[in-house]
Amino acid sequence: MQIAPDQIDPDAAKVVQRLRHNDHLTYLVGGCVRDLLLGLKPKDFDVVTSATPPEIKRLFGNCRIIGRRFRLAHIFYGPKIIETSTFRANPRELEDEQGDGGDNESGDLLIRRDNVFGTPEEDARRRDFTINGLFYDMKTGQVIDHVDGLVDLEARLVRTIGDPDIRFREDPIRILRAVKFAARCSLSIEPETYRRMMEHRGDIAKCAQARVSEEFYRLLRAGAARRSMELLVETDMLEMLAPDLARALKPKAPDAGGSEKAADADADASVDGPDAGARDEGDLRRARLWAYLGALDRSTERQTTAPSNALILSVLMLPPLRDALDPASSGVRDIGQLVGHALEPALERLRASRRESELARQILLAARFVLPPGNPRRRREIENKDFFEEAMRLVEIVADAEALDPSLAARPMLSDAADAGAAPGEAADDDALPPELVSNEARDGGRRRRRGRRGGRLTEDGAERPAPSEARPERADRPERADRPPERQTQRQTPASNARHGQAPAPVQTAPIDLEALFAAARSLSAAPPRPAFLGNGAFGGQWGGSD
């Protein structure tokens, strides 16, 4: 296995050369070396060096130091980041050598600080898997292997460095990383490593939710979303990450008297069944999700940028919403509320940021106006929005999946009051944009105006209105309005003004209150609105459990 110099990113090569020129031992490391040896295109290039983070920052003006548990340097070249770390030793081994292994007695091996610097060999041995512990020396063109990673690459195996029991207890996120590498690189998981993964999968709950969510997104972002999801279902890890999604992806159990053959046939139909009419709604949603994940992988291969977290959420939540979001559907009164209810449990479970939550909601809502046949007028109104490009990418994913299997196409939801003269599949032209897709100024009806530089406001034709001090003449010069009605020129008499002038307050006339009408209105407001049957009762996405 050899690596050609022209396969190395030129910016990563600059970082290595500058560090070496300043007498720091420096190698390429990790995933970029692994992918180049496997004939894959690395998604990024990482560097490891003997220089400490402050020394790296002094050499690169485009550098920023990040992290507390694991401090490293990010060197920026436009949107590209060359991640540069310092050779480290395993802090747990250092504690054992110093006799400070108190946590070991309680069985807690979780690493909470990882800033103990070490040698290249110590750095290789502290990494998670043998295939990620390889260094590439650009000066000699040789791969440096301290952990037998080349042997496992030849055998196409994912194996931990050292005892898998200890490595997974040190950092349970490594269990999800093993799934990612097996899916993305088409590798098998070494039997003992797999056994310990299954034993310690519950420890994932000990990790910070932000790390778990980000690793979940990485599984689906790396071009192997479908295979990653299959492995998560197979190992029951999806049950911890997204319980209702896990139940939705498992085929229904056969009846008590059903045969094993019938169960297998049902499982096959849930993924690749040829006839949508033969499926129930749960099977159709399962088939759609598997097809969308496959289309997401093909989109990732074609596109130059990886899918965003918001787009991934949109793909996961689209199957139960596909019919309602179809442009020809007219049976949903408030599509914005429907999408919001569908997304809310998933966003809460994955601790999505406010920006990601809003963007995922906008992507799904925009799909209603850009899915064929769409609404050209409404589409033009959102073409310049931030979410439009991601919405178009979602539509491409749907079109790709449904082109391969037409039975996955939408079944428009038509209301009883639908226009009898409308042609089948024709989108309603008066379908208004949901408030989520409209800017604040448009929602306010244009009432929000920019102030002029001198405190004035803009008039309706765009001219600047003079400031009040300039617009009003002095009182002595102001002409009297002879046409003003006499009753408008007199001071309005109110109870408060009468009291100030020593007059008796005028009686206030009030209309009698209809208590029965008031109580009836209160009961109508407190009553829960009827829940459409297609919503279901699921937690991850709201509708997954609806028909199963």
C-alpha positions in Angstrom: 0.0 0.0 0.0 1.5 3.3 -1.1 0.3 6.9 -1.1 1.0 9.2 -4.1 2.2 12.7 -3.2 -0.3 14.3 -5.6 -3.2 12.8 -3.5 -2.2 15.0 -0.5 -4.1 18.3 0.1 -1.7 21.2 -0.7 -2.7 23.2 2.4 -2.1 20.2 4.6 1.3 19.8 2.9 2.1 23.5 3.7 1.3 22.9 7.4 3.6 19.9 7.6 6.4 21.6 5.8 6.3 24.8 8.0 6.3 22.8 11.2 9.2 20.6 10.0 11.1 23.7 8.9 10.8 24.9 12.5 12.3 21.6 13.8 9.0 20.0 14.9 8.5 16.3 14.1 5.2 16.2 12.0 3.2 13.6 10.2 -0.2 13.2 8.5 -2.4 11.0 10.7 -5.7 9.2 11.1 -8.5 9.1 8.7 -6.7 10.7 5.7 -4.0 8.0 5.8 -6.5 5.2 6.2 -8.7 6.5 3.3 -5.8 7.0 0.9 -4.5 3.5 1.6 -8.0 2.1 0.9 -8.3 4.1 -2.3 -11.0 6.5 -0.9 -11.1 10.3 -1.0 -10.4 11.7 2.4 -13.0 14.2 3.6 -10.3 16.1 5.5 -6.6 16.0 6.4 -5.3 15.9 10.0 -1.8 16.6 11.2 0.1 15.5 14.3 3.3 17.2 15.6 5.7 17.5 18.5 4.8 21.3 18.7 2.4 22.3 21.5 -0.8 24.2 20.7 0.8 27.6 21.7 3.8 26.9 19.5 1.5 26.0 16.6 -0.4 29.3 17.1 2.8 31.3 17.0 3.7 29.8 13.6 0.3 30.3 12.0 -1.6 33.6 12.0 -4.7 31.7 10.7 -4.8 29.4 13.7 -7.2 29.1 16.6 -6.8 26.8 19.6 -10.0 24.9 20.6 -11.1 22.4 23.2 -10.7 21.9 26.9 -10.7 18.1 27.3 -8.5 17.8 24.2 -6.8 21.0 23.2 -5.8 21.2 19.5 -5.2 23.8 16.8 -7.4 24.6 13.8 -5.5 26.2 10.9 -7.9 27.9 8.5 -7.5 28.1 4.7 -10.8 29.7 3.7 -13.6 27.3 4.6 -11.1 24.4 4.9 -9.7 23.5 8.4 -6.4 21.5 8.9 -6.8 20.0 12.4 -3.4 19.9 14.1 -2.8 18.1 17.4 0.2 17.4 19.6 1.6 13.9 20.2 -0.2 12.6 23.4 0.1 9.8 25.8 -2.9 7.9 27.3 -3.7 9.8 30.6 -5.0 6.6 32.2 -1.7 4.8 31.7 0.1 7.8 33.2 -2.1 7.6 36.3 -1.4 3.9 36.6 2.3 4.5 36.5 2.0 7.3 39.2 -0.2 5.0 41.4 -3.2 7.4 41.1 -5.8 5.0 39.8 -8.6 5.7 42.2 -11.3 5.7 39.5 -10.3 2.2 38.5 -11.4 0.8 41.8 -15.0 2.1 41.1 -14.8 0.8 37.5 -15.1 4.2 36.0 -12.5 4.6 33.3 -14.1 7.5 31.5 -11.4 10.0 30.2 -12.3 13.5 31.2 -9.0 15.2 30.5 -6.7 14.3 27.6 -3.9 16.9 27.4 -0.9 14.7 28.5 1.8 15.1 25.8 3.9 12.1 24.7 5.9 10.4 22.0 4.7 9.4 18.5 4.4 5.7 19.6 2.4 6.7 22.7 0.2 8.9 20.5 -0.5 6.0 18.1 -1.3 3.6 21.0 -3.7 5.9 22.7 -5.9 6.2 19.5 -9.1 4.2 19.2 -8.7 1.7 16.3 -5.7 0.2 14.6 -6.7 1.6 11.2 -6.6 5.1 12.6 -3.2 4.8 14.3 -1.2 5.1 11.1 1.2 8.0 10.4 2.5 9.2 7.0 5.9 10.8 6.7 5.8 13.2 3.8 9.6 13.5 3.8 10.3 9.8 3.3 7.0 8.8 1.7 6.6 5.9 4.3 3.7 4.8 6.4 4.7 4.5 10.1 2.7 1.7 11.8 3.1 1.2 15.6 -0.2 -0.7 16.1 -0.5 -3.3 13.2 -3.0 -1.1 11.4 -1.7 -2.1 8.0 -2.5 -5.8 8.8 -6.1 -4.9 9.7 -6.5 -2.7 6.6 -5.4 -5.7 4.5 -7.9 -7.9 6.3 -10.5 -5.1 6.2 -11.2 -5.2 10.0 -12.2 -2.6 12.6 -10.2 -3.6 15.7 -9.5 -1.5 18.9 -6.0 -0.7 19.9 -5.5 -2.7 23.1 -8.3 -4.3 25.2 -11.7 -3.3 23.7 -13.3 -3.6 27.2 -11.0 -0.8 28.5 -11.1 1.3 25.3 -14.9 1.5 25.2 -15.2 2.2 28.9 -12.7 5.1 28.5 -14.8 6.7 25.8 -18.2 5.0 24.8 -18.5 7.3 21.8 -15.9 4.9 20.2 -18.8 2.4 19.8 -20.5 4.8 17.4 -17.2 5.5 15.7 -16.8 1.8 15.1 -20.2 1.7 13.4 -19.2 4.7 11.2 -15.9 3.2 10.0 -17.5 -0.2 9.3 -20.2 1.4 7.2 -18.2 4.1 5.4 -15.2 1.9 4.6 -17.1 -1.3 4.0 -15.2 -3.1 6.8 -16.1 -5.9 9.2 -15.9 -5.5 13.0 -13.5 -7.9 14.7 -15.4 -10.4 16.8 -14.1 -9.4 20.3 -14.4 -5.8 19.5 -18.1 -6.4 18.4 -18.8 -8.4 21.6 -17.5 -5.6 23.8 -19.4 -3.0 21.8 -22.7 -4.8 22.5 -21.7 -5.2 26.2 -21.0 -1.4 26.7 -23.5 0.2 24.4 -25.5 1.4 27.3 -22.5 3.5 28.5 -23.2 5.9 25.6 -25.7 7.6 27.9 -22.7 8.7 30.1 -21.4 10.9 27.4 -22.4 14.5 26.8 -25.5 14.7 24.6 -23.8 17.2 22.3 -21.1 14.6 21.5 -23.6 11.8 21.0 -25.8 14.0 18.7 -22.8 15.1 16.6 -21.5 11.6 16.2 -25.0 10.5 15.1 -25.0 13.2 12.4 -21.5 12.2 11.3 -22.8 8.6 10.8 -25.4 9.9 8.3 -23.2 12.6 6.7 -20.2 10.5 5.6 -21.8 8.9 2.5 -22.9 5.7 4.2 -26.2 6.8 5.9 -28.2 3.7 4.9 -25.5 1.2 6.0 -24.9 3.1 9.2 -28.6 3.0 10.0 -28.7 -0.7 9.3 -25.9 -1.3 11.7 -27.6 0.9 14.4 -30.8 -1.2 14.0 -28.8 -4.5 14.0 -27.0 -3.6 17.3 -30.1 -2.0 18.9 -28.1 1.3 19.4 -30.7 3.2 17.5 -33.1 2.4 20.3 -31.0 4.6 22.6 -30.5 7.4 20.1 -34.0 7.6 18.7 -36.4 5.0 20.1 -39.5 5.6 18.0 -37.4 5.8 14.8 -35.9 2.4 15.8 -39.3 0.9 16.2 -40.5 2.3 13.0 -37.6 0.8 11.0 -38.2 -2.7 12.4 -40.8 -4.7 10.4 -43.9 -5.8 12.3 -43.8 -9.1 14.1 -45.8 -11.9 12.4 -49.0 -13.2 13.9 -48.9 -15.9 16.5 -49.7 -18.5 13.8 -47.6 -16.9 11.1 -44.7 -18.7 9.6 -41.0 -17.7 9.6 -41.2 -17.4 5.8 -44.0 -14.9 6.0 -42.1 -12.8 8.5 -39.1 -12.7 6.1 -41.3 -11.7 3.2 -42.8 -8.9 5.3 -39.4 -7.7 6.2 -38.4 -7.7 2.5 -41.5 -5.9 1.5 -40.9 -3.2 4.1 -37.7 -2.2 2.2 -38.1 -3.1 -1.4 -41.7 -4.1 -1.9 -42.8 -3.5 -5.5 -46.5 -2.6 -4.8 -47.4 0.3 -2.6 -51.0 -0.8 -2.6 -50.0 -4.1 -0.9 -48.3 -2.2 1.9 -49.9 -0.6 5.0 -48.9 2.9 5.9 -46.1 1.8 8.3 -44.5 -0.4 5.7 -44.6 2.5 3.2 -42.9 4.9 5.6 -40.2 2.3 6.3 -39.6 1.8 2.6 -39.5 5.5 2.0 -36.9 6.1 4.8 -34.6 3.4 3.5 -34.9 4.7 0.0 -34.3 8.3 1.1 -31.2 7.3 3.1 -29.8 5.6 0.0 -30.5 8.7 -2.1 -28.8 10.8 0.6 -25.7 8.7 0.1 -25.7 9.2 -3.6 -26.3 13.0 -3.1 -23.3 13.1 -0.8 -21.1 11.5 -3.4 -22.2 14.0 -6.1 -22.1 17.2 -4.0 -19.0 19.0 -3.0 -20.4 19.9 0.5 -21.6 17.4 3.1 -25.3 17.6 4.1 -26.1 19.8 7.0 -27.6 18.6 10.3 -30.8 20.3 9.3 -31.0 18.5 6.0 -30.3 15.2 7.7 -33.2 15.9 10.2 -35.4 16.7 7.2 -34.6 13.4 5.5 -35.4 11.5 8.7 -38.7 13.2 9.3 -39.9 13.4 5.7 -41.4 9.8 5.3 -44.5 10.4 7.5 -44.9 13.9 6.1 -44.4 13.1 2.4 -48.1 12.9 1.6 -49.1 16.0 3.5 -46.2 18.0 2.0 -47.1 17.1 -1.6 -48.2 20.2 -3.5 -51.4 18.5 -4.6 -52.5 17.8 -1.0 -55.3 20.0 0.3 -56.4 18.1 3.4 -54.1 19.7 5.9 -55.3 23.0 7.5 -52.1 24.1 9.1 -49.0 22.6 7.5 -46.7 24.7 9.6 -48.2 23.3 12.8 -48.0 19.7 11.5 -44.3 20.0 10.6 -43.6 21.7 14.0 -45.3 18.9 15.9 -43.4 16.3 13.9 -40.0 17.8 14.5 -40.3 18.9 18.1 -39.6 15.5 19.8 -36.7 14.8 17.5 -35.1 18.2 18.0 -35.5 17.9 21.8 -34.0 14.4 21.8 -30.9 15.4 19.7 -30.6 18.8 21.4 -30.5 20.6 18.1 -29.6 24.2 18.1 -32.3 26.9 17.5 -30.7 27.6 14.1 -30.8 23.9 13.1 -34.4 23.5 14.3 -35.6 26.5 12.4 -33.8 25.5 9.2 -35.1 22.0 9.3 -38.6 23.3 9.7 -38.1 25.7 6.8 -36.6 23.0 4.5 -39.6 20.7 5.0 -42.1 23.5 4.5 -40.4 24.8 1.4 -40.5 21.3 -0.1 -44.2 21.7 -0.5 -43.6 24.5 -3.0 -40.7 23.1 -4.9 -41.7 19.4 -5.2 -43.2 18.7 -8.7 -45.5 20.2 -9.9 -44.9 22.9 -7.4 -46.1 26.4 -7.4 -43.9 28.6 -9.6 -45.2 31.9 -8.1 -44.5 30.8 -4.5 -41.2 29.2 -5.5 -40.0 32.6 -6.9 -40.8 34.2 -3.5 -38.4 31.8 -1.6 -35.6 31.4 -4.1 -33.4 34.0 -2.3 -34.0 32.5 1.2 -31.2 30.8 3.1 -33.1 27.5 3.2 -33.9 27.3 -0.5 -30.7 25.5 -1.6 -31.1 22.8 1.1 -34.8 22.4 0.2 -33.8 21.8 -3.5 -31.3 19.2 -2.3 -34.1 17.5 -0.3 -36.3 17.5 -3.4 -33.5 15.9 -5.5 -33.1 13.2 -2.8 -36.9 12.5 -3.0 -36.9 12.5 -6.8 -33.9 10.1 -6.9 -35.6 7.6 -4.5 -39.0 7.7 -6.1 -37.5 7.4 -9.6 -36.0 4.1 -8.6 -39.2 2.9 -6.9 -42.3 4.7 -8.2 -44.5 3.0 -5.5 -43.0 5.4 -3.0 -44.6 8.4 -4.6 -46.8 10.6 -2.6 -50.5 9.9 -2.1 -52.0 13.5 -2.0 -54.3 14.1 0.9 -57.5 15.8 -0.5 -60.1 17.5 1.7 -63.8 16.9 1.2 -64.1 20.6 0.2 -61.5 20.3 -2.5 -62.2 22.1 -5.8 -64.0 19.6 -7.9 -62.7 21.3 -11.1 -59.0 21.0 -10.1 -57.1 18.5 -12.2 -55.5 15.5 -10.3 -52.0 16.4 -9.1 -52.4 20.1 -9.8 -51.2 22.4 -7.0 -53.5 25.1 -5.7 -52.2 28.5 -6.9 -53.6 30.3 -3.9 -51.6 28.1 -1.4 -50.2 30.8 0.8 -46.6 30.6 2.2 -46.5 29.5 5.9 -45.3 32.2 8.3 -42.1 30.3 8.8 -41.1 31.0 5.2 -41.8 34.7 5.3 -39.4 37.3 6.5 -40.3 39.5 9.5 -40.8 42.6 7.4 -43.1 40.7 5.0 -45.1 39.3 8.0 -45.5 42.9 9.3 -47.0 43.9 6.0 -44.3 46.4 5.3 -45.0 48.5 8.4 -41.3 48.2 9.6 -39.4 51.1 7.9 -35.8 52.1 8.1 -35.1 55.3 10.0 -33.3 58.1 8.1 -29.9 59.3 9.3 -31.4 62.2 11.1 -34.2 60.4 12.9 -36.8 60.7 10.2 -38.7 57.8 8.5 -39.1 56.7 4.9 -42.3 57.6 3.2 -44.2 55.0 1.1 -42.4 56.1 -2.1 -39.0 55.6 -0.5 -38.2 59.3 0.1 -37.0 60.3 3.5 -39.6 62.0 5.7 -38.2 65.1 7.6 -37.5 64.9 11.3 -40.3 66.3 13.5 -38.2 69.4 14.4 -38.0 70.2 10.7 -41.5 69.3 9.6 -43.4 71.3 12.1 -43.5 75.1 11.8 -43.5 77.3 14.9 -46.9 77.5 16.6 -47.2 81.3 15.7 -46.7 80.5 12.0 -48.9 77.5 11.9 -52.2 78.2 10.0 -55.5 77.5 11.8 -57.6 74.8 10.3 -60.9 76.5 9.6 -62.4 73.3 8.3 -62.0 71.3 11.5 -65.4 70.4 13.0 -66.2 72.3 16.2 -66.6 69.2 18.3 -63.0 68.1 17.4 -61.6 71.4 18.4 -63.0 71.2 22.0 -61.2 69.2 24.6 -62.6 65.8 25.0 -64.5 65.5 28.3 -63.5 62.4 30.3 -64.2 61.4 33.9 -60.5 62.0 34.7 -60.5 65.5 33.1 -63.7 66.4 34.8 -62.3 65.5 38.1 -59.2 67.6 37.5 -61.4 70.6 36.7 -63.6 70.1 39.8 -66.6 68.8 37.9 -68.6 65.8 38.8 -67.5 62.8 36.8 -69.8 61.8 34.0 -71.5 58.4 34.5 -69.8 55.6 32.4 -72.2 53.6 30.3 -71.5 49.9 30.2 -73.1 47.2 28.2 -74.5 44.2 30.2 -72.3 41.1 30.2 -73.7 37.9 28.7 -72.2 35.3 31.1 -73.5 32.3 29.1 -71.9 33.5 25.9 -68.6 34.2 27.8 -68.6 30.6 29.3 -69.4 29.1 25.9 -66.4 31.0 24.3 -64.1 29.9 27.1 -65.1 26.2 26.6 -64.4 26.4 22.9 -61.0 27.9 23.4 -60.0 25.3 26.0 -61.1 22.3 24.0 -58.2 20.5 22.3 -58.4 20.6 18.5 -59.2 17.4 16.7 -56.0 15.4 16.0 -55.7 14.2 12.4 -55.6 10.4 12.1 -52.3 10.5 10.2 -50.4 12.1 13.1 -50.2 9.0 15.2 -48.6 8.9 18.7 -44.9 8.5 18.1 -42.3 10.5 20.0 -39.5 10.7 17.4 -41.2 12.7 14.7 -44.7 12.3 16.1 -46.2 10.1 13.4 -43.9 7.1 13.2 -46.1 4.9 15.4 -49.3 5.9 13.8 -50.2 2.8 11.8 -48.2 0.0 13.3 
